């Protein structure tokens, strides 16, 4: 029975995990100490490079599109 549970847990990712992978949060700290968090949704991949990936993203509030570069971790 424990094998069946492990198989269920290791199957395709849940909806929450899939949504988390398609969302980018930008944290901006102002001089006065306040922090602004902006949410962007990935719309597509523009290109891959040696140290970063570039995506077309959409601001969740304003619905404006932007190019976003995400630096890969080593």
Secondary structure, 3 states (H helix, E strand, C coil): CHHHHHHHHHCCCCHHHHHHHCEEEEEEECCCCCEEEEEEEEEEEEEECCCEEEEEEEECCCCCEEEEEEECCC
